[in-house]
């Protein structure tokens, strides 16, 4: 049986077909022989009965007259058939009337009852026929069956030869069919399986063009190989990707089995601890590079937090992960050379599909540079605090000096200006008749310049105060404030033809006085630069943009060239001469300083001779509340 199992499929099929053919041959031969044996009596009867009929026709008269001579003559006619070896005619009293024998010394079987029929000798070499004659006499014929047996053997040989030829032809045909339909595809399948198993070559395929079971098996196998090939390619890419990450990531990645023995140790871990992977994988646990005293302290704290005893050891790192809790802590690693390295360690349990823990993975990040940076930041903060203290003292001193300067400007500079303006007025009032036209013009120039100088001093003081004054924040009705500011400006300029359209604009949060100053400066500029238009038009509006509310004041005045827009909000920056439009060049600088201190921004959009729009954006009320 073991030898049969070791045979190839083709040889097994040959053996099975040969065994089946031999069995079929034996069964057919046995059936043929059994048929011949069963029909032997019938065939002997077919030969002997015609002779018995011929003998009985003449023997009846011989029996009736007890004519033994005539009976003998009739029996002698049987010599024509050598197969008849013995013949006898008996009276009813068993007395022999006549007897014929061909010298074979065959013994006539004795049948006392004299029943008609054909009787075979036990050795099947002879057959006896008993035929009834008149008056109770019987004819006994004995036939030699050698000729019938010879015929049977000849027929059996012919049958056997035919069967052998048929079986051989059938076996060869079946073998050829099985070779093409089963053996060859299965052999190819087995060879491919062996190649795949030996060389892991999932690109091989089995020829499978038939639609029978074997063909479908090959097609299914090819489909399975294709699926495995695709998955294997995906797995290779994933493995390469993972290996690339493990080899290049800055974190030390260390995995262990459930007992704590290290199973992998990436290059970053080697650089961090100065151990090679060969030194620790399968040999060490993470306790090798941890401070035992630190582990002891952590075990005590963890026992208190979890309410269960934690034994100092590997359990300290994984106790929380077993409870599906995060485990992240700063630890001190002891490098192979004894140097202590601060690290941040994150540990995660590796669980299978059933939830059973198969191991643990730890990600360790070197905190040396971070600790050094933190120390440097602490040192810089201390220096910064010292510098802030020093700068604050300097700023307070500068503010005091600025206040003293403001006081000096407000009092000391105004006194001579008032004197100049007053004496000039006296000359114009009391000595008008002694001055010619040029003298009067020059005195007016002096008075105009002292007025502008006074306005400049006022604007400088206002600009200075906007940078120093403490803001009082509250909710401001921007629409009402814009209307009040425009009304005040119009009342101080009764000759102005400006028309102002104020849209519904949302409120803002800021300093009420400073915000009024913003509207006064913007509206006064709009009135001033649009006064030469037949119908000066001003519009005040707002819109939301992200977390800001954008307010704007738009006029249809002279506008400006946008290449000079960056100068518009600078101190003492003017884009027009004093002969065209009066002013000190500080108004928009004040607007920018106030809006900037409120956390906003200012910009302009304009075209020359097409008017200008000044925008200022402030944080929306929702952002301010947050």
C-alpha positions in Angstrom: 0.0 0.0 0.0 2.9 2.4 0.8 4.5 1.6 -2.5 1.2 2.3 -4.3 0.9 5.7 -2.5 4.4 6.6 -3.7 3.6 6.0 -7.4 2.9 8.9 -9.7 -0.7 9.6 -10.7 -0.1 8.3 -14.2 1.2 5.0 -12.9 -1.6 4.7 -10.4 -4.1 5.2 -13.2 -2.3 2.6 -15.3 -2.3 0.2 -12.4 -6.0 0.8 -11.7 -6.9 0.4 -15.3 -4.9 -2.8 -15.6 -6.4 -4.1 -12.4 -9.9 -3.2 -13.7 -9.2 -4.9 -17.1 -7.8 -8.0 -15.4 -10.8 -8.2 -13.2 -13.1 -7.7 -16.2 -11.3 -10.4 -18.1 -11.5 -12.8 -15.2 -15.2 -12.1 -14.6 -15.9 -12.4 -18.4 -13.9 -15.6 -18.7 -15.6 -17.1 -15.6 -19.0 -16.1 -16.9 -18.1 -17.7 -20.3 -16.9 -20.9 -18.7 -19.9 -21.0 -16.4 -22.2 -20.5 -19.4 -20.5 -23.3 -21.3 -20.8 -25.6 -18.3 -24.4 -24.7 -17.8 -25.2 -25.2 -21.5 -23.1 -28.4 -21.9 -26.1 -30.7 -21.3 -28.2 -28.7 -23.7 -25.6 -28.9 -26.4 -25.1 -32.7 -25.8 -28.8 -33.2 -26.1 -28.8 -31.3 -29.4 -26.3 -33.8 -30.8 -27.6 -37.0 -29.3 -31.4 -36.7 -29.7 -31.4 -36.8 -33.6 -29.5 -40.1 -33.4 -31.9 -41.4 -30.7 -34.8 -40.5 -33.0 -33.2 -42.4 -35.9 -32.4 -45.4 -33.8 -35.9 -45.5 -32.2 -37.6 -45.6 -35.6 -36.0 -49.0 -36.6 -35.6 -50.3 -33.0 -39.3 -50.4 -32.2 -39.9 -53.3 -34.6 -36.8 -55.1 -33.4 -38.0 -54.7 -29.8 -41.5 -55.9 -30.7 -40.1 -59.1 -32.3 -37.1 -59.4 -30.0 -34.9 -59.3 -33.1 -31.4 -58.8 -31.7 -29.8 -59.0 -35.1 -31.9 -56.1 -36.5 -31.4 -54.2 -33.3 -27.6 -54.7 -33.7 -27.6 -53.5 -37.3 -29.4 -50.3 -36.2 -27.0 -49.6 -33.4 -24.0 -50.2 -35.8 -25.2 -47.3 -37.9 -23.9 -45.1 -35.0 -20.4 -45.7 -36.1 -20.8 -42.8 -38.4 -20.4 -40.5 -35.4 -17.2 -41.2 -33.5 -18.6 -39.2 -30.6 -21.1 -41.9 -29.8 -18.9 -44.4 -27.9 -21.6 -46.7 -26.5 -25.3 -47.7 -27.2 -27.6 -50.3 -25.7 -31.2 -51.4 -26.1 -32.7 -52.9 -23.0 -36.1 -54.7 -22.5 -38.2 -53.6 -19.7 -36.7 -56.4 -17.6 -33.3 -54.8 -18.2 -32.2 -57.7 -20.5 -29.9 -56.3 -23.2 -31.3 -56.7 -26.7 -28.3 -55.2 -28.6 -25.2 -53.4 -27.7 -22.8 -51.1 -29.7 -19.3 -49.9 -28.6 -16.5 -48.1 -30.4 -13.9 -49.8 -28.3 -13.5 -47.0 -25.8 -14.4 -49.3 -22.9 -16.8 -46.6 -21.7 -18.9 -47.8 -18.9 -22.7 -47.4 -19.3 -24.1 -45.7 -16.3 -26.9 -47.6 -14.7 -30.3 -46.0 -14.4 -32.7 -48.5 -12.8 -35.6 -46.2 -13.0 -35.1 -45.7 -16.7 -36.1 -42.1 -16.8 -35.7 -40.3 -20.1 -33.2 -37.5 -20.3 -29.6 -36.5 -20.7 -27.2 -37.2 -17.8 -23.7 -35.9 -17.6 -20.9 -37.9 -16.1 -19.4 -36.3 -12.9 -16.1 -35.6 -14.8 -18.1 -34.0 -17.7 -16.2 -36.2 -20.1 -19.3 -38.2 -21.2 -23.0 -37.7 -21.5 -25.7 -40.5 -21.4 -29.1 -40.2 -23.2 -32.0 -42.4 -22.1 -34.8 -42.8 -24.7 -38.0 -44.8 -24.2 -39.0 -47.4 -26.7 -42.3 -49.4 -27.0 -43.1 -52.1 -24.5 -41.1 -50.5 -21.8 -37.8 -50.9 -23.6 -35.1 -48.2 -23.4 -32.3 -46.9 -25.7 -29.1 -45.9 -23.9 -26.6 -43.7 -25.8 -23.2 -42.6 -24.4 -21.5 -39.7 -26.1 -17.9 -38.6 -25.6 -17.8 -34.8 -24.8 -14.1 -34.3 -25.7 -15.1 -32.7 -29.0 -17.6 -30.3 -27.3 -15.0 -29.5 -24.7 -12.5 -28.8 -27.4 -14.9 -26.5 -29.1 -15.6 -24.8 -25.8 -11.8 -24.3 -25.3 -11.4 -22.9 -28.8 -14.3 -20.6 -28.3 -12.9 -19.5 -24.9 -9.5 -18.8 -26.5 -11.1 -16.7 -29.2 -13.2 -15.0 -26.6 -10.1 -14.4 -24.4 -8.1 -13.0 -27.3 -10.9 -10.7 -28.3 -11.3 -9.6 -24.7 -7.6 -9.0 -24.4 -7.5 -6.9 -27.6 -10.7 -5.0 -26.5 -9.4 -4.4 -23.0 -6.0 -3.4 -24.2 -7.5 -1.0 -26.8 -9.9 0.4 -24.1 -7.1 0.8 -21.6 -4.8 2.6 -24.0 -7.7 4.8 -25.1 -8.8 5.6 -21.6 -5.2 6.2 -20.6 -4.7 8.6 -23.4 -7.9 10.4 -22.5 -7.1 10.4 -18.8 -3.5 11.5 -19.7 -4.8 14.6 -21.5 -7.9 15.3 -19.4 -6.6 14.5 -15.9 -3.0 13.3 -15.6 -1.4 16.1 -17.6 -3.4 19.0 -16.0 -2.9 17.5 -12.5 0.8 16.9 -13.1 1.1 20.5 -14.3 -0.8 21.6 -11.3 1.4 19.6 -9.0 4.6 20.9 -10.7 3.3 24.5 -10.4 2.4 24.0 -6.7 5.9 22.6 -6.1 7.5 25.6 -7.9 5.3 28.0 -5.9 6.1 26.2 -2.6 9.9 26.0 -3.4 10.5 29.4 -5.0 7.5 31.4 -3.8 6.9 32.3 -7.4 3.3 33.4 -7.5 3.5 34.5 -11.1 3.3 31.0 -12.5 0.0 29.7 -14.0 -1.5 26.4 -14.8 -2.8 25.8 -18.4 -6.5 25.6 -17.9 -8.7 25.8 -21.1 -11.1 23.0 -20.5 -14.5 23.6 -18.8 -14.7 20.3 -16.9 -13.9 19.8 -13.2 -10.2 19.6 -13.7 -10.2 22.7 -15.9 -12.2 24.6 -13.4 -9.8 23.4 -10.7 -6.9 24.8 -12.7 -8.8 28.1 -13.3 -9.6 28.4 -9.6 -6.0 27.6 -8.8 -4.9 30.3 -11.1 -7.4 32.8 -9.6 -6.1 31.8 -6.2 -2.5 32.4 -7.3 -3.5 35.7 -8.8 -5.1 36.7 -5.5 -2.1 35.5 -3.5 0.2 37.3 -5.9 -1.6 40.6 -5.5 -1.7 40.2 -1.7 1.9 39.1 -1.7 2.8 42.2 -3.7 0.7 44.4 -1.3 2.4 42.6 1.6 5.8 43.3 0.2 5.0 46.9 -0.4 3.6 47.2 3.2 6.6 45.3 4.6 9.0 47.5 2.7 7.0 50.6 3.8 7.0 49.4 7.5 10.7 48.5 7.3 11.5 51.8 5.8 9.6 53.5 8.6 11.3 51.3 11.2 14.8 52.0 9.7 14.4 55.8 9.3 12.0 56.9 12.0 13.5 59.1 14.7 11.7 57.1 17.5 13.3 54.0 19.0 10.8 51.2 18.4 11.2 48.1 20.6 8.7 45.2 20.6 8.5 42.3 23.1 6.6 39.1 23.5 4.0 38.9 26.3 6.7 37.8 28.7 8.8 40.9 28.0 11.6 39.4 25.9 12.7 41.8 23.1 11.6 40.6 19.6 12.6 43.6 17.5 15.0 46.5 17.9 15.1 49.2 15.2 18.1 51.3 14.2 16.9 54.3 16.1 16.8 52.2 19.3 20.4 51.1 18.5 21.5 54.7 18.2 19.6 55.6 21.3 20.9 52.9 23.6 24.2 51.9 21.9 23.1 48.2 21.9 22.9 46.3 18.7 19.8 44.3 17.8 21.8 41.1 18.0 22.7 41.8 21.6 19.1 42.2 22.8 16.6 40.4 20.4 15.6 37.2 22.0 18.0 37.7 24.9 17.1 40.8 27.0 14.1 42.6 28.4 13.6 46.4 28.6 14.8 46.2 32.3 18.3 46.0 30.8 18.4 49.7 30.2 16.1 51.1 32.9 17.1 52.6 36.2 16.0 50.0 38.9 15.3 52.8 41.5 13.1 54.7 39.0 11.2 51.5 38.3 10.7 51.0 42.0 9.3 54.5 42.5 7.0 54.2 39.5 5.7 50.8 40.7 4.7 52.4 44.0 2.9 55.3 42.3 1.2 53.0 39.8 0.0 50.7 42.6 -1.6 53.7 44.3 -3.3 54.9 41.1 -4.6 51.5 40.0 -5.5 50.3 43.4 -3.5 47.0 42.9 -0.1 45.8 43.7 2.4 46.3 40.8 5.6 44.3 41.2 8.7 46.3 40.2 9.8 44.9 36.9 8.4 44.5 33.3 4.8 44.8 34.7 5.5 48.5 35.5 5.6 49.2 31.7 2.5 47.2 30.7 0.1 47.1 33.6 -2.0 50.0 32.2 -2.0 48.7 28.7 -3.4 45.3 29.9 -6.3 47.4 31.3 -6.6 49.1 27.9 -5.4 52.4 29.4 -2.7 54.6 27.7 0.8 54.3 29.0 3.0 57.4 28.4 5.7 58.6 30.7 9.1 60.1 30.8 11.9 57.6 31.8 15.6 57.6 32.1 17.4 55.1 29.9 20.9 53.9 30.9 22.9 53.6 27.7 25.4 50.8 27.1 28.3 53.1 28.1 26.5 54.2 31.3 25.3 57.6 30.1 21.8 58.4 31.3 19.4 59.6 28.6 15.9 61.1 29.2 13.2 59.7 27.0 9.5 59.8 26.4 8.1 56.3 26.3 4.7 55.2 24.9 3.7 51.6 25.3 0.9 49.8 23.5 -0.4 46.2 23.8 -0.5 44.1 20.6 -3.7 42.1 20.5 -5.0 39.4 18.2 -8.4 39.1 16.7 -9.7 37.5 19.9 -8.3 40.3 22.0 -5.6 38.2 23.6 -2.3 40.0 24.1 0.5 38.7 21.9 3.1 41.2 22.8 3.9 44.9 23.4 5.4 47.7 21.4 7.2 50.7 22.8 8.1 54.0 21.1 10.9 55.9 22.8 11.8 59.5 21.9 15.1 61.0 23.0 14.3 64.1 25.1 18.0 65.2 25.4 17.7 68.0 22.9 14.2 69.0 24.2 15.5 69.1 27.8 18.4 71.2 26.6 16.1 73.5 24.7 13.8 73.8 27.7 16.8 74.7 29.8 17.8 77.2 27.2 14.3 78.6 27.1 14.2 78.9 30.9 17.5 80.8 30.8 16.3 83.0 27.9 13.1 83.7 29.8 15.0 84.7 32.8 17.1 87.0 30.7 14.0 88.2 28.9 12.3 88.9 32.2 15.3 90.9 33.3 15.4 92.8 30.0 11.7 93.4 30.2 12.1 94.8 33.7 14.9 97.0 32.4 13.1 98.1 29.3 9.9 98.7 31.3 11.9 101.0 33.6 13.4 102.7 30.5 9.9 103.0 28.9 8.5 104.5 32.1 11.3 107.0 32.1 10.8 107.7 28.4 7.0 108.1 29.0 7.8 110.6 31.8 10.1 112.4 29.4 7.5 112.3 26.7 4.9 113.7 29.1 7.4 116.4 30.1 7.9 117.1 26.4 4.2 117.2 25.8 3.8 119.6 28.6 6.6 121.7 27.2 5.1 121.7 23.8 1.6 122.5 25.2 2.8 125.4 27.3 6.3 126.6 26.4 5.8 126.4 22.6 2.3 127.8 22.5 3.3 131.0 24.5 5.7 132.4 21.8 3.2 131.4 19.1 0.4 133.2 20.9 2.7 136.2 21.2 3.6 136.2 17.6 0.0 135.9 16.6 -1.1 138.6 19.0 1.5 141.2 18.0 0.7 140.5 14.4 -2.9 141.1 15.0 -2.1 144.4 16.9 0.0 145.6 13.9 -2.9 144.7 11.5 -5.5 146.4 13.7 -3.6 149.5 15.0 -1.1 150.2 12.2 -3.1 149.2 9.2 -2.8 152.7 7.7 1.0 152.7 8.0 1.4 149.4 6.2 1.4 149.0 2.5 -0.2 146.0 0.8 2.9 143.9 0.9 3.3 144.5 4.7 -0.3 143.5 5.3 0.2 140.4 3.2 3.3 139.4 5.1 1.6 139.9 8.4 -1.3 137.6 7.3 1.3 135.0 6.2 2.8 135.2 9.7 -0.6 134.7 11.3 -1.5 131.8 9.0 1.7 130.0 9.7 1.3 130.5 13.5 -2.2 129.0 13.1 -0.9 126.0 11.2 1.9 125.7 13.8 -0.6 125.6 16.5 -2.7 123.0 14.7 0.4 120.9 14.1 1.2 121.1 17.8 -2.4 120.0 18.6 -2.1 117.0 16.2 1.2 116.0 17.5 -0.2 116.0 21.1 -3.2 114.0 19.9 -1.0 111.5 18.1 1.1 111.1 21.2 -1.9 110.6 23.5 -3.3 107.9 21.2 -0.2 105.8 21.9 -0.2 106.3 25.7 -3.8 106.6 26.8 -5.5 103.6 28.4 -8.5 102.4 26.4 -11.8 101.8 28.1 -13.6 99.0 26.1 -17.3 99.0 25.7 -19.9 98.3 23.0 -20.2 101.1 20.5 -23.1 102.0 18.3 -21.0 102.6 15.2 -23.9 103.9 13.1 -24.9 106.6 15.7 -21.3 107.6 16.2 -20.8 108.1 12.5 -24.0 110.2 12.2 -22.9 112.4 15.2 -19.4 112.9 13.9 -20.7 114.0 10.5 -23.2 116.3 12.0 -20.6 118.0 14.2 -18.3 118.4 11.2 -21.1 120.0 9.1 -22.0 122.4 11.9 -18.4 123.6 12.0 -18.4 123.9 8.2 -21.7 125.6 7.3 -20.6 126.2 3.7 -20.0 122.4 3.0 -22.2 120.8 0.3 -21.2 117.3 1.2 -24.0 114.7 1.5 -23.3 111.6 3.6 -25.2 108.3 3.3 -24.7 106.1 6.4 -25.8 102.5 6.0 -26.9 100.2 8.8 -23.6 99.1 10.3 -23.0 96.7 13.1 -21.7 97.7 16.5 -18.1 97.2 17.6 -16.2 96.9 20.8 -13.6 99.5 21.6 -12.8 102.8 23.3 -15.6 105.3 22.6 -13.5 108.5 22.5 -10.8 106.9 20.3 -13.4 105.5 17.9 -15.0 108.9 17.6 -11.7 110.3 16.7 -11.4 107.7 13.9 -14.7 108.7 12.4 -14.0 112.4 12.7 -10.6 112.1 11.0 -12.0 109.9 8.1 -15.1 112.0 7.5 -13.2 115.3 7.7 -10.8 113.9 5.1 -13.7 112.8 2.9 -15.3 116.2 3.1 -12.0 118.0 2.4 -11.0 116.0 -0.6 -14.4 116.0 -2.3 -15.3 119.6 -1.7 -14.4 120.6 -5.3 -17.0 118.2 -6.7 -20.4 119.7 -7.7 -22.1 117.2 -5.5 -19.7 115.8 -2.9 -21.0 112.3 -1.9 -19.8 110.3 1.1 -20.9 106.8 2.1 -20.3 105.0 5.4 -20.9 101.2 5.4 -19.7 97.9 6.7 -19.6 94.1 5.9 -18.5 90.9 7.6 -15.4 89.1 6.5 -14.4 86.0 8.4 -13.8 86.9 12.1 -13.8 90.6 11.3 -16.2 93.4 10.6 -14.9 95.8 7.9 -16.0 99.4 8.1 -15.4 101.9 5.3 -15.7 105.6 4.5 -16.0 106.3 0.7 -15.9 109.6 -1.1 -16.0 110.8 -4.7 -13.1 113.2 -4.3 -9.8 113.6 -6.0 -8.5 110.1 -5.1 -4.9 109.1 -5.2 -2.4 107.1 -7.2 -2.2 103.7 -5.5 1.6 103.5 -5.8 1.7 106.1 -3.0 -0.8 104.2 -0.8 1.9 102.9 1.6 2.8 106.6 2.5 -0.8 107.5 3.2 -0.8 106.4 6.9 2.6 107.7 7.8 3.2 110.7 10.1 3.5 114.0 8.2 3.0 112.3 4.9 1.0 114.5 2.4 0.1 113.7 -1.2 -1.2 117.2 -1.9 0.3 120.7 -1.5 -0.9 123.2 1.2 -2.3 125.4 -1.6 -4.6 122.5 -2.7 -5.7 121.1 0.6 -4.9 122.2 4.1 -3.7 119.7 6.8 -0.8 118.5 8.8 -0.5 114.9 7.5 -1.1 113.3 10.9 -4.9 112.5 10.8 -4.7 109.1 9.0 -1.6 108.2 11.1 -3.8 108.7 14.2 -6.5 106.5 12.6 -4.0 103.7 12.0 -2.6 103.9 15.5 -6.0 103.7 17.1 -7.3 100.9 14.9 -4.0 98.9 15.4 -4.3 99.2 19.2 -7.9 97.9 18.9 -6.6 94.8 17.2 -7.6 95.8 13.7 -6.0 96.9 10.4 -6.4 99.9 7.9 -6.0 100.1 4.1 -7.1 102.2 1.2 -8.5 101.6 -2.3 -8.6 104.4 -4.8 -8.2 105.7 -8.3 -6.9 109.1 -9.3 -9.8 111.6 -9.7 -12.3 108.8 -8.9 -12.5 109.1 -5.1 -11.1 106.9 -2.3 -12.3 104.4 0.1 -10.6 104.0 3.5 -11.3 100.6 5.2 -10.6 99.7 8.8 -11.3 96.1 10.1 -12.0 95.3 13.7 -12.6 91.9 15.4 -16.3 91.0 15.3 -18.3 91.2 18.5 -18.5 87.4 18.7 -14.7 87.1 18.7 -14.3 89.9 21.2 -16.8 88.1 23.6 -14.8 84.9 23.3 
